[in-house]
Amino acid sequence: MDATPLAAPRRGTRTAAALADPALLRRAAQDALRKLNPRHLVRNPVIFTTEVVAILVTLLAARAFATGQPWPFQAGIALWLWLTVLFATFAEAVAEGRGRAQADALRRTRGETVAKLLLRPDDRALWQPRAAAELRVGDLVLVEAGDIVPADGEVAQGIASVNEAAVTGESAAVIRESGGDRSAVTGGTLVVSDWIVVRVTAAAGSSFLDRMIALVEGASRQKTPNEIALDILLAGMTIIFLIAVATLVGFAGWNGQAPSVAVLAALLVTLIPTTIGGLLSAIGIAGMDRLVRFNVLATSGRAVEAAGDVDVLLLDKTGTITLGNRQAAAFLPAPGVSEREVAEAAVLASLGDETPEGRSILALARDRHGIVPAELPHGAVVVPFTAQTRLSGLDLGADKLRKGAVDAVLALLAAPAPAGFRASVDGIARAGGTPLAVARNGVLLGAIELKDIVKDGMHARFEALRAMGIRTVMVTGDNRLTAAAIAAEAGVDDFIAEATPEQKLAYIRAAQAEGRLVAMAGDGTNDAPALAQADVGLAMQTGTQAAREAGNMVDLDSDPTKLIEVVEIGKQLLITRGALTTFSIANDVAKYFAILPAIFVASYPELGALNVMALASPESAILSAVIFNALIIVALVPLALRGVRYAPGGAAALLRRNLLVYGLGGLLAPFLGIKLIDLFLVLIGIA
Amino acid sequence: MTWNGWAQIALVLAAILATAIPLARYIAAVAAGRVRFLAALERPIYAACGIDPARGMGWRGYTLAMLAANAAGFVLLYALLRLQGVLPLNPQGFDGIAPWLAFNTAVSFVTNTDWQAYSGESAMSNLSQMAGLSVQNFLSAATGIALALAVSRAFAAGKLQDLGNFWADFVRVTLYLLLPLSLVLGLAFVAMGMPQTLAANAEATTLEGATQVIPLGPAAFQIAIKHLGTNGGGFFGANSAHPFEGPSALATAAQIWAQQIIPFALALAFGRIVGDPRQGRALLGVMLVYVVAATALVYAAEAGGNPLHLAAGLDPTLGNMEGKEVRFGMALTALFTATTTGASCGAVNAMFDSFTPLGGLVPLFLIQLGEVLPGGVGSGLYGMLVFALLAVFIAGLMVGRTPEYLGKKVQAREIKLAMLAVLVLPAAILGFGAVSLALPAAVASIQDAGPHGLSEMLYAYSSAAGNNGSAFGGLTADTPWLNTTLGIAMLLGRFAYVVPVMAIAGSIAAKPKLAASAGTFPTHGPLFAGLLAGVILILGGLQFMPALALGPLAEHFALAAGKIF
């Protein structure tokens, strides 16, 4: 586990298509034009309104041109209204283009595969070729070394090593076998050795990969719940400003000339929330895309949003919070024995022990006592560990070295163990460790303390999660005593000891009943109910098909720690949406100061006092506001795609910072922007 | 502005805050049915009407009961007004009220607006005043408070089945809150010199020897509920500027207290009902900041005086005294103005038409902001909660979670309904206002030319739709067009607003209440209060800026340049 700080999620193996990739931009520009189709735009009420208004002003400008009336101002407004719409569709097209790049990479992994369809379940020799696209759920196919797995499925027979680099980007082969927790295979992956019979679980077009491709491309993207609510807010604001601008005809007509349609159109479009309206779908697509680049595939945008809402994280102890294996942490000599003697005996006893625990004993002896182990001495006989003896060791002629479970070793001894030894062994157990006894020729030398090693940086991560208001819960099969000790060391908020699948499920239900949202990671079939019950269930790619179906996200790297980053990506998505909404709405104040005096100065010259930006002329003021309104969409596209900066912390601190940046910033930025555009218009002689 | 003036303002506000705290506790107890000292009165009412106070109602049932009660109130009041000429207690012998005016007046009092297109002392019989208008003053106030209690309950716990019983709330609020307060305040008003008599008129001989007829009537208690219920309909046409309706500075201060106390206390009661008093304090804080700021603006604008008068050599220390309550000075006028328009009361002790343009802009804008600062009794609280939901939704995403308010998720349904409610005011105010400025029949009612005339019309529809009821002045309101459209605006402002709000309450009530954590958007501190204040200004106010620019703002800048219309 690397100790990357929480603030900087690790980069997955996939990299984002560069924003400035010319091919991507060219394609996006074409798509942006295609998306001008009102039938497509009607899904986005703000931008649809803008388009309708743009059409209206264009027609008016054309009529003015045809009848010989002054037309350039109207044409200028029309142009920038069209650009506003175009920038919005462009933002969406760029986001989709980046998603498509991901999808293409995924799709390349499939290609044209020919499956070996078994005609009889029990006869591997009898098969016929069948195109992968024609396989049906329940078909049995044989996949041998060198074959591509033709479809998602479950291993029905056999065992094989599979290279899943096509899907995960990880080149080391993994074992897939029937039964157990490593039975799921993904279409497009390569069998490197041996053979397996796979039962197809997803028909062509609805496989895991197909669903992911559709999602990242944005083709089957459903609006998420928060997005729908935001859309309603934006539509409501559009109607409110429509009323305000339409009634202006009556109010302005009372004492003077009602403003022209082009001017009213400009006022309307600058007031309705075009910025967030134009960027909303891009933000959603980009959030999904960030997750994919992080090698996590979500089955829906809803799941990504739910990740941001999570209150409780269930994390497995082994492999997630602690390193996969326990490691030697100390040598504890029996009374009258030196620590070095224990270490030397332990090293000899472990020379033939290739397990990680055995390796860690050698490492500890080297670090503490400078004992560099020699090669296995000639004539030495390794005594392997068995479940019956529960100890292992080495026979060097008459010199018999043993290490193992305490009672197993004590049973070998001639004399009973000294009282001091018992105490230190119990101490190890109480602290959450596992004691191993070491004996040489029937004489007890001492004990080795094996400990679960908490991964570097986990404590700080849990600290950060706590600040975000998220409780972390460690799930372990250890007994309560051990679990409590490790939980305290890792700094989690709670733990489930001697955990069974039923207990996990019960814990999740209880937390949900208190009104909390729960996320968990899991891989085994027995995790499936809990994964399905959890609000966010992150299944491991190496896990079973049942687990993958039950979860709403799959981690291609099979790294349960990623659950933490998934939560962060979910939060970042929501924050980006909120920040740009706030920015967009706050912009309106400055636009009033630009446009209102410009519109009314003819009827009431004194209202020029409201022209606080000292814009050159009414025309340049209105045009500047419209241009700013259009350009700000483009300017914010990178932010929408990248997401706003997110530093984990409490809600109050986040809110303060974001309100300051996007609320106050949104209030002030357009004053500056509109003024600069106005100066530029004067400079080039338009105004 | 003077220190003395500010001290008066501070004193009245301090009195309001000091009494709002215990009253909030009391209201929460009434809402929970824990106050029983009039059970001997309460129980027979339930028995007679077949009400089971323990039977909870969902939002639909609650809303339908409320609408039924109000429809009945409207029909009775309309009939009473039309028939007052043949009914008793009519010492002055007034005729029945004309149909359009009766419609407008009945709607006005049922909706807690109390817009008066008539002059009480020269049109209304004592029976109409007491059994009609006074009774509606109680019932419309009780309706508003009951609705606010129902909406508050929706946030109190998770997965609620019902919002309480409308009839029980209605009876309890009237019996335990409005009647006792009115009784005490009414007696105090009598002691301060307001008339409370069934005699018709007093006759006096003036210094010139002429005979003057001075209208009297059962005024004091009606005036008490006029303020306590944020109704605002004066017994006399001149409202609180009439010497009988505002006999002394103390009476004026008491009226300001009365028109603020229940809305402020309800904000605090909300905090108690949802089990977190800090939430109520945050809402109250926003209300208070606006009241103080609005008071300061009116005070400063009026104390600054009219530039034309100053140019003519008027003493600058006098300020603009035109239209003010000359006996009590500018400070209490400014506070009265800010509180009566912020609170949807609509009683007046000054003539807004005579204010400086900016001084007149403040009351107009306060109404347009949605009557939530602190708003009418009940309606102020539920209106504020709509803004709170919108504020939480807009900025809540910025903490990286689905927005939630008090543990209740704010989702598409709530936003849809909140936007529907928020749309009502601009549609009614700007829609009717713009049409009326173009319609010759309506334009004829306007007294002044230029932006001031626009303000007069804009104010009328703002006042009606905001259920405020105060008049800017300068508008002849008793015409068929204005009586009808203002009546419709009042109905929209009350019922088209509250039905979606109750639907929100129903939806919120059914949701589970999520536990708070460090990741929860905090809605109790100054940060949220500031955010809420900003959202009220932007979502509630921005849409009115173009119209305001053409009215008071245009007039202000023109006046500063020495131009009048």
HADDOCK unambig.tbl for C-alpha pairs under 7 A between the chains (distance, minus, plus):
assign (segid A and resid 225 and name CA) (segid B and resid 412 and name CA) 6.97 0.50 0.50
assign (segid A and resid 226 and name CA) (segid B and resid 402 and name CA) 6.85 0.50 0.50
assign (segid A and resid 226 and name CA) (segid B and resid 411 and name CA) 6.67 0.50 0.50
assign (segid A and resid 228 and name CA) (segid B and resid 412 and name CA) 6.14 0.50 0.50
assign (segid A and resid 229 and name CA) (segid B and resid 411 and name CA) 5.72 0.50 0.50
assign (segid A and resid 229 and name CA) (segid B and resid 412 and name CA) 3.80 0.50 0.50
assign (segid A and resid 229 and name CA) (segid B and resid 415 and name CA) 6.18 0.50 0.50
assign (segid A and resid 232 and name CA) (segid B and resid 415 and name CA) 6.79 0.50 0.50
assign (segid A and resid 232 and name CA) (segid B and resid 416 and name CA) 5.96 0.50 0.50
assign (segid A and resid 233 and name CA) (segid B and resid 415 and name CA) 6.33 0.50 0.50
assign (segid A and resid 233 and name CA) (segid B and resid 419 and name CA) 6.66 0.50 0.50
assign (segid A and resid 236 and name CA) (segid B and resid 419 and name CA) 5.67 0.50 0.50
assign (segid A and resid 240 and name CA) (segid B and resid 423 and name CA) 6.21 0.50 0.50
assign (segid A and resid 240 and name CA) (segid B and resid 426 and name CA) 6.86 0.50 0.50
assign (segid A and resid 240 and name CA) (segid B and resid 543 and name CA) 6.84 0.50 0.50
assign (segid A and resid 241 and name CA) (segid B and resid 543 and name CA) 6.03 0.50 0.50
assign (segid A and resid 243 and name CA) (segid B and resid 427 and name CA) 6.53 0.50 0.50
assign (segid A and resid 244 and name CA) (segid B and resid 430 and name CA) 6.82 0.50 0.50
assign (segid A and resid 244 and name CA) (segid B and resid 543 and name CA) 5.43 0.50 0.50
assign (segid A and resid 244 and name CA) (segid B and resid 544 and name CA) 6.80 0.50 0.50
assign (segid A and resid 247 and name CA) (segid B and resid 430 and name CA) 6.07 0.50 0.50
assign (segid A and resid 247 and name CA) (segid B and resid 431 and name CA) 6.19 0.50 0.50
assign (segid A and resid 247 and name CA) (segid B and resid 434 and name CA) 5.38 0.50 0.50
assign (segid A and resid 248 and name CA) (segid B and resid 546 and name CA) 6.96 0.50 0.50
assign (segid A and resid 248 and name CA) (segid B and resid 547 and name CA) 6.77 0.50 0.50
assign (segid A and resid 250 and name CA) (segid B and resid 434 and name CA) 4.37 0.50 0.50
assign (segid A and resid 250 and name CA) (segid B and resid 435 and name CA) 6.28 0.50 0.50
assign (segid A and resid 250 and name CA) (segid B and resid 437 and name CA) 6.27 0.50 0.50
assign (segid A and resid 250 and name CA) (segid B and resid 438 and name CA) 6.08 0.50 0.50
assign (segid A and resid 251 and name CA) (segid B and resid 434 and name CA) 5.35 0.50 0.50
assign (segid A and resid 251 and name CA) (segid B and resid 437 and name CA) 6.67 0.50 0.50
assign (segid A and resid 251 and name CA) (segid B and resid 547 and name CA) 6.36 0.50 0.50
assign (segid A and resid 252 and name CA) (segid B and resid 550 and name CA) 6.92 0.50 0.50
assign (segid A and resid 254 and name CA) (segid B and resid 437 and name CA) 5.97 0.50 0.50
assign (segid A and resid 254 and name CA) (segid B and resid 438 and name CA) 6.77 0.50 0.50
assign (segid A and resid 255 and name CA) (segid B and resid 450 and name CA) 5.86 0.50 0.50
assign (segid A and resid 308 and name CA) (segid B and resid 400 and name CA) 5.90 0.50 0.50
assign (segid A and resid 308 and name CA) (segid B and resid 401 and name CA) 5.34 0.50 0.50
assign (segid A and resid 309 and name CA) (segid B and resid 401 and name CA) 4.79 0.50 0.50
assign (segid A and resid 309 and name CA) (segid B and resid 402 and name CA) 6.18 0.50 0.50
assign (segid A and resid 467 and name CA) (segid B and resid 518 and name CA) 6.21 0.50 0.50
assign (segid A and resid 468 and name CA) (segid B and resid 518 and name CA) 5.82 0.50 0.50
assign (segid A and resid 468 and name CA) (segid B and resid 519 and name CA) 4.76 0.50 0.50
assign (segid A and resid 469 and name CA) (segid B and resid 517 and name CA) 4.94 0.50 0.50
assign (segid A and resid 469 and name CA) (segid B and resid 518 and name CA) 3.99 0.50 0.50
assign (segid A and resid 469 and name CA) (segid B and resid 519 and name CA) 4.10 0.50 0.50
assign (segid A and resid 514 and name CA) (segid B and resid 514 and name CA) 6.92 0.50 0.50
assign (segid A and resid 514 and name CA) (segid B and resid 515 and name CA) 6.63 0.50 0.50
assign (segid A and resid 515 and name CA) (segid B and resid 512 and name CA) 6.45 0.50 0.50
assign (segid A and resid 515 and name CA) (segid B and resid 513 and name CA) 6.13 0.50 0.50
assign (segid A and resid 515 and name CA) (segid B and resid 514 and name CA) 4.17 0.50 0.50
assign (segid A and resid 515 and name CA) (segid B and resid 515 and name CA) 5.62 0.50 0.50
assign (segid A and resid 516 and name CA) (segid B and resid 514 and name CA) 6.21 0.50 0.50
assign (segid A and resid 516 and name CA) (segid B and resid 515 and name CA) 6.46 0.50 0.50
assign (segid A and resid 571 and name CA) (segid B and resid 400 and name CA) 4.03 0.50 0.50
assign (segid A and resid 571 and name CA) (segid B and resid 401 and name CA) 6.22 0.50 0.50
assign (segid A and resid 572 and name CA) (segid B and resid 400 and name CA) 6.15 0.50 0.50
assign (segid A and resid 574 and name CA) (segid B and resid 397 and name CA) 5.36 0.50 0.50
assign (segid A and resid 574 and name CA) (segid B and resid 398 and name CA) 6.66 0.50 0.50
assign (segid A and resid 574 and name CA) (segid B and resid 400 and name CA) 4.93 0.50 0.50
assign (segid A and resid 574 and name CA) (segid B and resid 401 and name CA) 6.40 0.50 0.50
assign (segid A and resid 575 and name CA) (segid B and resid 397 and name CA) 5.31 0.50 0.50
assign (segid A and resid 575 and name CA) (segid B and resid 398 and name CA) 4.12 0.50 0.50
assign (segid A and resid 575 and name CA) (segid B and resid 399 and name CA) 5.96 0.50 0.50
assign (segid A and resid 575 and name CA) (segid B and resid 400 and name CA) 4.74 0.50 0.50
assign (segid A and resid 577 and name CA) (segid B and resid 397 and name CA) 6.86 0.50 0.50
assign (segid A and resid 578 and name CA) (segid B and resid 394 and name CA) 6.14 0.50 0.50
assign (segid A and resid 578 and name CA) (segid B and resid 395 and name CA) 5.85 0.50 0.50
assign (segid A and resid 578 and name CA) (segid B and resid 397 and name CA) 4.53 0.50 0.50
assign (segid A and resid 578 and name CA) (segid B and resid 398 and name CA) 4.76 0.50 0.50
assign (segid A and resid 579 and name CA) (segid B and resid 398 and name CA) 5.70 0.50 0.50
assign (segid A and resid 581 and name CA) (segid B and resid 394 and name CA) 6.77 0.50 0.50
assign (segid A and resid 582 and name CA) (segid B and resid 394 and name CA) 6.49 0.50 0.50
assign (segid A and resid 582 and name CA) (segid B and resid 395 and name CA) 6.55 0.50 0.50
assign (segid A and resid 596 and name CA) (segid B and resid 546 and name CA) 6.73 0.50 0.50
assign (segid A and resid 604 and name CA) (segid B and resid 554 and name CA) 6.49 0.50 0.50
assign (segid A and resid 606 and name CA) (segid B and resid 557 and name CA) 5.37 0.50 0.50
assign (segid A and resid 606 and name CA) (segid B and resid 558 and name CA) 5.49 0.50 0.50
assign (segid A and resid 607 and name CA) (segid B and resid 554 and name CA) 5.89 0.50 0.50
assign (segid A and resid 607 and name CA) (segid B and resid 557 and name CA) 6.21 0.50 0.50
assign (segid A and resid 650 and name CA) (segid B and resid 518 and name CA) 5.40 0.50 0.50
assign (segid A and resid 650 and name CA) (segid B and resid 519 and name CA) 5.43 0.50 0.50
assign (segid A and resid 651 and name CA) (segid B and resid 399 and name CA) 5.32 0.50 0.50
assign (segid A and resid 651 and name CA) (segid B and resid 518 and name CA) 6.24 0.50 0.50
assign (segid A and resid 651 and name CA) (segid B and resid 519 and name CA) 4.76 0.50 0.50
assign (segid A and resid 651 and name CA) (segid B and resid 520 and name CA) 5.85 0.50 0.50
assign (segid A and resid 651 and name CA) (segid B and resid 521 and name CA) 5.50 0.50 0.50
assign (segid A and resid 652 and name CA) (segid B and resid 521 and name CA) 6.64 0.50 0.50
assign (segid A and resid 652 and name CA) (segid B and resid 522 and name CA) 6.23 0.50 0.50
assign (segid A and resid 654 and name CA) (segid B and resid 399 and name CA) 5.76 0.50 0.50
assign (segid A and resid 655 and name CA) (segid B and resid 398 and name CA) 6.17 0.50 0.50
assign (segid A and resid 655 and name CA) (segid B and resid 399 and name CA) 5.74 0.50 0.50
assign (segid A and resid 658 and name CA) (segid B and resid 398 and name CA) 6.60 0.50 0.50
